[in-house]
Amino acid sequence: MTKSLLLLIFLFFVLVQSQTNSDTPQSSGSDNQSASASQQPSGTPAASNQDSKTDDSNNSDTDINTETDQDNTDQEDPAYTGQPGRIVMITPLISNPPPMFEVGSDVTLEWKYDQYTTKPPSKLMIIGRMPSISDYTDPSTGKPYTWVVANNISTTKYIWDTNVYSPKGISLRAGSGYQLTFYDGDLGVTNGTVVNQGRIINSYLSFSFYISNYNSTNDGIPVGYNPSSASLISPKYFSTILLLSFLTISLL
């Protein structure tokens, strides 16, 4: 009886031990590796994505640098500065006091364009303006009278005949306050006051007129006298000289 009881107890423990071993996981290390593998992507694709992001970042930096370089290039090029062109007077020079022109004379005007003038005017216009006094004020506008001095100039030099190109019905008088306006004919005098990149902005030359009443030199010789074409002896003295010469020969 005692042996049978012991045998039953022993079998009971064997069954319990077998059941316990079957419920326990076989390999914790393998399970951990599987769990780790399921929770995160494999190393190779992750590295590929990271490299791709790095390349995109590098490409983005390259694009930014390229745009910056382009901006710097544009700033160095006068065509992209936004600056208008300007006229630089050569004859006469802009001075203070302003230059003086003689009424009725031919006035030489010469100029050049500065480095910002990338589109020089093909039709330069010049208009004159009378002094700002009541005698020269247009009652319809309340502004001084203006007149055309030159139209459609394609060169950088112009001879202004003040006898021909003068205001109609008004005589040019000696005095100050006159003004010449140079502007691009394709833009117009009004639009020429607004900045247009590479095209000239209106330029102004103030000047004075004078009238010369000087008809003789300090020696009393008339203006225009040419000694090379003048006779050495006036014809009215020829007979007197011949008579004196005959008498001198007779006395000898």
C-alpha positions in Angstrom: 0.0 0.0 0.0 2.7 2.4 0.9 4.7 1.6 -2.3 1.6 2.2 -4.4 1.0 5.6 -2.8 4.6 6.6 -3.3 4.4 5.5 -7.0 1.3 7.6 -7.5 2.9 10.7 -6.0 5.9 10.2 -8.1 3.8 10.0 -11.3 1.9 13.0 -10.2 5.1 15.1 -10.0 6.3 13.8 -13.3 3.1 14.9 -15.0 3.2 18.3 -13.4 6.8 18.8 -14.4 6.0 17.8 -18.0 3.1 20.2 -18.1 5.2 23.0 -16.8 8.0 22.5 -19.4 5.4 22.5 -22.3 3.9 25.9 -21.2 7.4 27.6 -20.9 8.7 29.5 -24.1 11.5 27.6 -25.8 14.0 30.5 -26.5 13.7 34.0 -25.0 16.7 35.1 -27.2 15.0 34.1 -30.4 11.7 35.7 -29.3 13.6 39.0 -28.5 15.2 39.0 -31.8 11.9 38.4 -33.6 10.2 41.2 -31.5 13.1 43.5 -32.3 12.8 42.7 -36.0 9.1 43.3 -36.0 9.3 46.7 -34.2 11.9 48.4 -36.4 12.9 48.2 -40.0 16.0 46.5 -41.2 19.2 48.4 -41.2 19.7 48.6 -45.0 16.4 50.4 -45.9 16.8 52.9 -43.0 20.3 53.8 -44.1 19.0 54.3 -47.7 16.2 56.7 -46.5 18.7 58.6 -44.4 21.1 58.9 -47.4 18.3 60.1 -49.5 17.4 62.8 -47.1 21.0 63.8 -46.8 21.2 64.0 -50.6 18.1 66.1 -50.8 19.5 68.4 -48.2 22.7 68.8 -50.1 20.8 69.5 -53.3 18.7 72.1 -51.5 21.9 73.8 -50.3 23.3 73.7 -53.8 20.1 75.4 -55.2 20.3 78.1 -52.6 23.9 78.8 -53.3 23.2 78.9 -57.0 20.4 81.4 -56.5 22.6 83.5 -54.2 25.4 83.5 -56.8 22.9 84.5 -59.5 21.7 87.4 -57.3 25.2 88.6 -56.8 25.9 88.4 -60.5 22.7 90.4 -61.2 23.8 93.1 -58.7 27.2 93.4 -60.2 25.7 93.8 -63.7 24.5 97.4 -64.3 21.6 96.1 -66.3 20.1 94.6 -63.2 20.7 97.4 -60.7 17.4 99.2 -61.3 19.3 102.4 -61.9 18.2 104.8 -64.7 20.6 106.0 -67.3 21.8 109.7 -67.2 23.2 112.2 -69.6 26.7 113.6 -68.8 27.3 117.0 -70.5 30.6 117.5 -72.2 29.9 120.9 -73.9 29.0 123.0 -72.1 29.9 121.6 -68.7 27.2 122.0 -66.0 28.6 124.7 -63.8 27.7 127.3 -61.3 27.1 130.0 -62.4 25.3 128.4 -65.4 26.9 128.7 -68.9 26.0 131.7 -71.1 24.9 131.6 -74.8 24.8 134.5 -77.1 21.4 135.2 -78.6 21.5 134.6 -82.4 24.5 132.3 -82.2 25.1 128.7 -82.9 25.4 126.8 -79.7 27.3 123.5 -79.6 25.7 120.8 -77.3 27.6 117.6 -76.7 27.1 114.8 -74.2 27.6 111.1 -73.4 25.6 108.5 -71.5 26.8 107.0 -68.2 27.4 103.3 -67.5 23.9 102.7 -66.4 22.4 103.6 -69.8 22.0 100.1 -71.3 19.3 101.3 -73.7 20.4 104.7 -75.1 17.7 106.7 -76.8 17.3 106.3 -80.5 15.3 109.5 -80.6 16.6 112.1 -78.2 14.5 115.2 -77.8 15.5 118.7 -76.5 13.1 121.3 -75.5 13.8 124.8 -74.2 12.0 126.6 -71.3 11.7 130.3 -70.8 12.5 131.9 -67.4 9.9 131.7 -64.7 8.7 135.3 -64.9 5.3 136.7 -65.7 6.2 137.9 -69.2 7.1 134.3 -70.3 4.2 132.5 -68.5 1.6 130.7 -70.5 -1.8 131.8 -69.1 -3.4 128.5 -70.1 -1.0 126.4 -68.0 0.5 128.9 -65.5 3.9 127.6 -66.5 6.7 129.2 -68.6 6.5 128.8 -72.3 8.5 126.0 -73.9 9.7 125.3 -77.5 11.3 122.6 -79.5 15.1 122.9 -79.8 15.7 119.5 -81.5 13.8 116.4 -82.5 14.8 112.7 -83.0 18.6 113.1 -82.4 20.4 109.8 -82.8 23.9 111.2 -82.2 25.5 112.7 -79.1 26.2 116.1 -80.6 23.9 118.9 -81.8 24.4 122.4 -83.1 21.6 124.6 -81.9 20.9 127.6 -84.2 19.2 130.0 -81.8 17.9 132.1 -84.7 15.9 129.2 -86.1 14.9 127.1 -83.1 13.4 129.7 -80.8 10.0 130.2 -79.3 7.4 131.4 -81.8 6.1 134.9 -81.2 8.6 135.5 -78.3 12.0 137.1 -78.7 14.9 135.6 -76.8 16.2 138.2 -74.4 19.3 138.5 -72.3 18.9 137.1 -68.8 19.1 134.0 -66.7 16.7 131.2 -65.8 16.5 129.5 -69.2 16.6 125.7 -69.3 17.1 122.9 -71.7 15.4 119.5 -71.1 16.9 116.3 -72.6 14.6 113.3 -72.7 14.0 110.0 -74.4 11.5 110.5 -77.2 10.2 106.9 -76.9 9.3 107.6 -73.2 8.1 111.1 -73.5 8.9 114.1 -71.3 6.4 113.1 -68.6 7.4 109.4 -68.4 11.0 110.5 -68.5 10.7 111.7 -64.9 10.0 108.2 -63.7 12.9 105.7 -63.2 13.1 103.2 -66.1 15.9 100.7 -65.7 18.7 101.3 -68.2 16.9 104.2 -70.0 17.8 107.8 -69.4 15.9 109.9 -66.9 15.2 113.5 -67.9 18.3 115.7 -67.7 18.3 119.5 -67.3 20.7 122.2 -68.3 20.2 125.7 -66.9 21.8 128.6 -68.8 21.7 132.3 -69.5 21.4 134.3 -72.7 23.3 137.5 -73.4 23.2 139.9 -76.4 26.5 141.2 -77.7 26.6 144.9 -78.7 30.3 144.9 -79.3 30.9 145.9 -83.0 34.6 147.1 -82.9 37.9 146.0 -81.4 39.9 148.1 -78.9 41.9 149.5 -81.8 38.9 150.8 -83.6 39.1 148.1 -86.3 35.6 146.9 -87.4 34.6 143.4 -86.5 35.2 141.1 -89.5 38.1 143.2 -90.9 40.6 141.1 -92.8 43.9 142.8 -93.3 45.0 140.2 -95.9 42.3 141.3 -98.3 42.5 145.1 -97.7 44.5 147.5 -100.0 47.6 149.0 -98.5 46.9 152.4 -100.0 43.5 153.9 -100.5 42.6 154.5 -104.2 41.7 158.2 -103.5 45.4 158.9 -102.7 46.8 157.4 -106.0 46.6 160.7 -108.0 48.3 162.7 -105.3 51.1 160.2 -105.0 51.7 160.2 -108.7 51.9 164.0 -108.8 54.4 164.1 -106.0 56.5 161.5 -107.6 56.5 163.5 -111.0 57.5 166.7 -109.2 60.3 164.9 -107.3 61.7 163.5 -110.6 61.6 167.0 -112.3 63.5 168.7 -109.5 66.3 166.1 -109.8 
